């Protein structure tokens, strides 16, 4: 039977997280704003402020909850992580405070699964401790996220790999200690067998930062962005820098992206809930046309639509997490794609209503709604465009669809009635 009850022990942890995020992490969003702020390990003031908070999280046994016990985490399943990430999604700094910030979560999993002992000692441990950050360098200026169009390549030269080409929108690369780079090594293979994954220290000779692109919400100061346009100019790394074998980069990437995508969805639930909380407060605090906003039917409709849409999305996310926990690897692929498609739409609709309900104040930077709105396009594009995931969902269901057995559809009433009559007469 389906049971939506939460065990008391877990609920106690969730209650502690909710209070901690609201009282300790959300203030960091205001004190240290900026999209790249949580990744800037050189910001001594922010790190000094954050360090005691991280220690509190560790004392509660809630540090790096996405990792297994053998890697320093508590090893929670995805269903528990879904409930936790809802809370973390309320604050931009919260994932860093709790040791679960992307892309470090996925990169740490790659290192744990495919890294050498030396790589784990050099990168995984400090990454897990929050001492360094990392970058996943995959998309390209001429190809976006389509690996079939990638041209950044690597070839073996003696006991080294040589990397040559460009990467675009390598998020947080300016702060990263290392880059995980997707490169073409086997161009003669089928599309999903052409690429490999290499770990590259950021200070390796030949890693050239062309520029750091600003996105919505960034300042317009020169080179203030956090998403790097990188040229790999015959960069040399040792042979053991490759994760998996030649041509297995797509397999390595999928091991990383599946969890990351559903974690984005989990945190989006929290962002939407925060926007709804703001709508509810506004509705009972403001008057217009002689009565409270909460008494206007348009306002009631906006609130009801938002609550219902979020509840539907939340149930989809929880079901996806349950499938990951309880069924074979890969079984949740289609549901993860559903989450990816739906989260941008639900987030868009709810935040738009929240801004509208707050009027001119909602458009200002005096509320978090403007930042939420400017972050919306990233949700629709990160980890692959929404359209790609729609195609994936449709193909998954079309694969099992069967054509009508005759001239008319199988639900054609006259045809079915004829069949019923024939059975009755027999």
C-alpha positions in Angstrom: 0.0 0.0 0.0 1.1 3.6 -0.6 2.0 5.4 2.7 2.8 9.1 2.7 3.6 9.3 6.4 7.1 10.4 7.4 8.9 8.6 10.2 9.2 10.7 13.4 13.0 10.5 13.4 13.2 11.9 9.9 10.5 14.5 10.6 12.6 15.8 13.5 15.6 16.2 11.1 13.4 18.0 8.5 12.1 20.3 11.2 15.6 21.2 12.3 16.6 21.8 8.6 13.6 24.0 7.9 14.4 26.2 10.9 18.2 26.3 10.2 17.7 27.2 6.5 15.3 30.0 7.3 17.4 31.4 10.2 20.9 30.8 9.0 21.1 30.1 5.3 18.6 32.6 3.9 20.5 35.5 5.7 23.6 34.4 3.7 21.7 35.0 0.5 21.3 38.6 1.5 24.7 39.1 3.1 26.7 37.5 0.2 24.5 37.8 -2.9 25.5 36.8 -6.5 25.2 33.7 -8.5 28.8 32.7 -8.0 29.1 33.7 -4.4 28.7 30.2 -2.9 31.5 28.9 -5.1 34.0 31.6 -4.5 36.4 29.9 -2.0 38.6 32.9 -2.1 36.0 35.1 -0.3 37.4 34.9 3.2 34.5 36.8 4.8 31.8 34.5 3.4 33.8 31.3 4.2 34.4 32.5 7.7 30.7 33.1 8.2 29.8 29.8 6.6 32.3 27.5 8.4 30.5 27.4 11.8 27.2 26.7 10.0 28.7 23.7 8.2 30.0 22.4 11.5 26.4 22.6 12.9 25.2 20.6 9.9 27.9 18.0 10.3 27.0 17.7 14.0 23.4 16.9 13.0 24.7 14.2 10.7 23.3 16.1 7.7 26.4 16.8 5.7 26.7 15.6 2.1 23.6 13.5 2.4 23.8 12.4 -1.2 26.9 10.3 -0.5 27.1 6.9 1.0 28.5 6.2 4.5 31.8 5.0 2.9 32.3 8.4 1.4 31.5 10.5 4.5 27.7 10.9 4.0 24.8 9.2 5.8 23.7 7.3 2.6 20.1 8.4 2.5 17.9 7.2 -0.4 16.5 9.5 -3.0 13.0 9.7 -1.3 14.6 11.1 1.9 16.8 13.4 -0.2 13.7 14.7 -2.0 12.2 15.8 1.3 15.5 17.4 2.4 16.1 19.1 -0.9 12.7 20.7 -0.8 14.0 22.6 2.3 17.4 23.4 0.8 15.7 24.8 -2.3 14.5 27.8 -0.3 18.0 29.3 -0.1 20.7 29.8 -2.7 23.5 29.2 -0.1 21.8 26.2 1.6 23.2 23.5 -0.7 26.8 24.7 -0.1 26.2 25.0 3.6 24.9 21.4 3.6 27.7 20.0 1.2 25.2 19.3 -1.6 25.9 22.0 -4.1 25.9 21.2 -7.8 28.0 20.5 -9.8 30.1 19.3 -6.9 27.6 16.6 -6.0 27.7 14.9 -9.4 31.4 15.4 -9.8 32.1 13.8 -6.4 30.0 10.8 -7.5 32.1 10.5 -10.7 35.3 10.7 -8.6 34.0 8.1 -6.2 32.9 5.7 -8.9 35.7 6.1 -11.5 38.6 8.0 -9.9 42.0 6.6 -8.9 43.0 6.5 -5.3 45.4 9.4 -6.0 42.6 11.5 -7.6 40.3 10.7 -4.7 42.9 11.9 -2.2 43.7 15.0 -4.1 40.2 16.1 -5.1 37.4 14.1 -3.6 38.2 14.6 0.0 38.6 18.4 -0.2 35.6 18.6 -2.4 33.5 16.7 0.1 34.8 19.0 2.9 33.8 22.1 0.9 37.4 23.3 0.7 37.4 23.4 -3.1 34.8 23.5 -5.9 34.7 21.9 -9.3 33.3 22.3 -12.8 31.7 20.1 -15.3 32.9 21.3 -18.7 30.7 19.7 -21.4 28.7 22.1 -23.7 30.3 23.7 -26.7 29.7 27.0 -28.5 28.7 25.4 -31.8 26.8 22.4 -30.3 25.2 23.4 -27.0 24.5 20.2 -25.1 24.3 17.9 -28.1 27.2 15.5 -27.8 26.7 14.4 -31.4 28.0 17.8 -32.5 31.0 18.0 -30.1 34.4 18.8 -31.7 36.6 19.3 -28.6 38.8 16.2 -29.0 41.6 14.4 -27.2 44.2 11.9 -28.5 46.9 9.8 -26.9 50.4 11.0 -27.3 52.8 8.6 -25.4 51.7 8.5 -21.8 49.5 11.5 -22.0 46.1 12.7 -23.4 46.2 15.9 -25.5 43.0 18.0 -25.4 42.2 20.5 -28.1 39.0 22.5 -28.6 36.6 24.9 -26.9 33.9 24.6 -24.3 31.1 27.0 -23.6 29.2 27.8 -20.4 31.4 25.8 -18.0 29.7 26.9 -14.9 31.8 28.2 -12.0 35.0 27.3 -13.8 36.7 30.5 -12.6 36.4 29.2 -9.0 37.1 25.6 -9.7 40.2 23.6 -8.6 39.6 21.1 -11.4 37.4 20.6 -14.5 35.8 17.4 -15.7 35.9 17.7 -19.5 33.9 15.8 -22.1 36.0 15.1 -25.2 35.8 13.2 -28.5 38.3 10.4 -28.5 36.6 7.8 -30.7 35.0 9.7 -33.6 34.5 6.4 -35.6 32.2 5.0 -33.0 28.4 5.4 -32.9 27.4 8.8 -31.3 27.2 7.5 -27.7 30.5 5.8 -27.9 32.6 8.6 -29.3 33.3 10.6 -26.1 35.5 10.2 -23.0 35.7 12.1 -19.7 39.0 13.6 -18.4 39.8 15.3 -15.2 41.9 18.5 -15.7 43.4 20.7 -13.0 42.3 24.2 -13.7 45.9 25.5 -13.6 47.1 23.1 -16.3 49.1 24.8 -19.1 46.9 25.4 -22.1 43.6 25.9 -20.2 42.7 29.4 -21.5 39.7 31.4 -20.2 38.4 33.4 -23.2 35.8 35.1 -21.0 33.3 34.6 -18.2 29.8 35.2 -19.5 27.3 37.0 -17.4 23.7 35.7 -17.1 20.5 37.3 -16.0 20.9 38.8 -12.5 24.7 39.2 -12.8 26.3 42.6 -12.7 27.4 44.1 -16.1 30.9 44.8 -14.9 33.7 43.6 -17.1 34.3 39.8 -16.7 32.0 39.5 -13.7 30.3 36.3 -15.0 30.8 32.8 -13.6 30.1 30.7 -16.8 33.4 30.3 -18.6 34.1 30.1 -22.3 37.3 28.0 -22.3 39.8 27.1 -25.0 41.8 23.9 -24.3 44.9 24.6 -26.2 46.7 21.3 -26.5 46.3 20.6 -22.8 48.2 17.6 -21.6 47.1 15.3 -18.8 48.2 11.8 -17.8 46.5 8.6 -19.2 44.9 7.9 -15.8 43.1 11.3 -16.0 40.3 9.4 -18.0 37.2 8.3 -16.1 36.2 4.9 -17.4 37.6 3.8 -20.7 37.9 5.5 -24.1 34.4 6.1 -25.5 32.7 5.6 -22.2 32.2 9.3 -21.5 28.5 9.2 -22.1 28.0 6.3 -19.6 30.0 8.3 -17.0 27.9 11.4 -17.7 24.6 9.6 -17.3 25.7 8.2 -14.0 26.2 11.8 -12.9 23.3 13.6 -14.6 20.4 11.4 -13.5 20.7 12.2 -9.9 21.5 15.9 -10.5 18.4 16.4 -12.6 16.0 15.0 -10.0 17.8 17.0 -7.3 17.2 20.2 -9.3 13.5 19.2 -9.3 13.5 18.5 -5.6 15.0 21.9 -4.8 12.5 23.6 -7.2 9.7 22.3 -5.0 11.2 24.3 -2.2 11.6 27.5 -4.3 7.9 27.2 -5.4 6.8 26.7 -1.8 8.6 29.8 -0.7 6.9 31.8 -3.5 3.5 30.4 -2.4 4.3 31.3 1.3 4.9 34.8 0.1 1.6 34.9 -1.8 -0.3 33.7 1.2 1.3 36.3 3.5 0.6 39.1 0.9 -3.0 38.1 0.5 -3.8 38.5 4.1 -1.7 41.6 4.6 -2.8 43.9 1.8 -6.1 45.6 1.0 -7.5 46.9 -2.3 -10.9 47.9 -3.5 -12.2 48.0 0.1 -11.2 44.5 1.1 -8.3 42.2 1.7 -6.5 40.7 -1.3 -7.5 37.3 0.0 -11.2 38.1 -0.5 -10.8 38.7 -4.2 -11.6 35.6 -6.3 -8.8 36.3 -8.8 -6.4 36.1 -6.0 -8.0 33.0 -4.5 -7.8 31.4 -8.0 -4.1 32.3 -8.4 -3.3 30.8 -4.9 -5.4 27.7 -5.6 -3.8 27.1 -9.0 -0.3 27.4 -7.5 -1.0 25.1 -4.6 -2.5 22.4 -6.8 0.2 22.6 -9.5 2.9 22.4 -6.9 1.3 19.4 -5.2 1.0 17.6 -8.5 4.7 18.3 -9.3 5.8 17.3 -5.8 4.1 13.9 -6.1 5.8 13.4 -9.5 9.2 14.1 -7.9 8.5 11.9 -4.9 7.4 9.0 -7.2 10.5 9.5 -9.3 12.7 9.3 -6.1 10.8 6.2 -5.0 11.5 4.5 -8.4 15.2 5.3 -8.1 15.3 3.8 -4.6 13.3 0.6 -5.3 13.7 -0.4 -9.0 16.6 -1.3 -11.2 19.1 1.2 -12.3 17.7 3.3 -15.2 14.1 2.5 -14.5 13.4 6.2 -13.5 14.8 7.6 -16.7 11.5 8.6 -18.2 10.2 10.0 -14.9 13.4 12.0 -14.4 12.7 13.5 -17.8 9.1 14.3 -16.8 10.5 16.2 -13.7 12.9 18.1 -15.9 10.1 19.2 -18.2 7.6 20.1 -15.6 9.8 21.9 -13.1 10.4 24.9 -15.4 6.7 25.3 -16.2 5.5 25.0 -12.6 8.2 27.4 -11.4 7.4 29.9 -14.1 3.7 29.9 -13.4 3.9 30.1 -9.6 6.6 32.8 -9.5 4.8 34.8 -12.1 1.6 34.8 -10.0 3.6 35.7 -6.9 5.2 38.7 -8.6 1.8 39.8 -9.9 0.2 39.5 -6.4 3.0 41.7 -5.0 2.6 44.4 -7.7 5.4 46.8 -8.2 7.2 45.5 -5.1 7.4 42.1 -6.7 9.5 43.5 -9.5 12.1 45.1 -7.3 15.2 43.6 -5.8 13.7 44.2 -2.3 12.1 40.7 -2.5 13.6 37.4 -3.6 11.0 37.1 -6.4 13.0 39.0 -9.0 16.0 36.6 -8.5 13.7 33.6 -8.7 12.3 35.0 -12.0 15.7 35.6 -13.5 16.8 32.1 -12.5 13.9 30.6 -14.5 15.5 30.2 -17.9 18.4 28.2 -16.4 15.9 25.6 -15.1 14.6 25.2 -18.7 18.1 24.8 -20.1 20.3 23.2 -17.5 21.1 19.5 -18.0 19.6 19.7 -21.5 16.9 21.7 -23.0 13.3 21.0 -22.0 12.4 20.0 -25.5 14.9 17.1 -25.5 13.3 15.6 -22.4 9.8 16.0 -23.9 11.0 14.0 -26.9 12.4 11.4 -24.5 9.1 11.0 -22.6 7.1 10.7 -25.8 9.4 8.1 -27.4 9.3 6.0 -24.2 5.5 5.8 -24.4 5.3 5.5 -28.2 7.7 2.6 -28.1 5.0 0.5 -26.4 2.1 1.8 -28.4 0.3 -0.5 -30.8 -1.5 0.4 -34.0 -5.3 -0.1 -34.2 -6.2 -3.6 -35.2 -8.5 -2.5 -38.0 -9.7 0.4 -40.0 -11.0 2.3 -37.0 -9.5 3.0 -33.6 -9.8 0.3 -30.9 -12.2 2.6 -29.0 -14.5 2.9 -32.0 -18.0 2.4 -30.5 -19.8 0.9 -33.5 -17.0 -1.6 -34.0 -17.0 -2.6 -30.3 -20.8 -2.9 -30.2 -20.6 -5.3 -33.2 -18.0 -7.4 -31.4 -20.2 -7.4 -28.2 -23.2 -8.5 -30.2 -21.3 -11.3 -31.9 -20.1 -12.6 -28.5 -23.6 -12.4 -27.1 -25.0 -14.4 -30.1 -22.4 -17.1 -29.9 
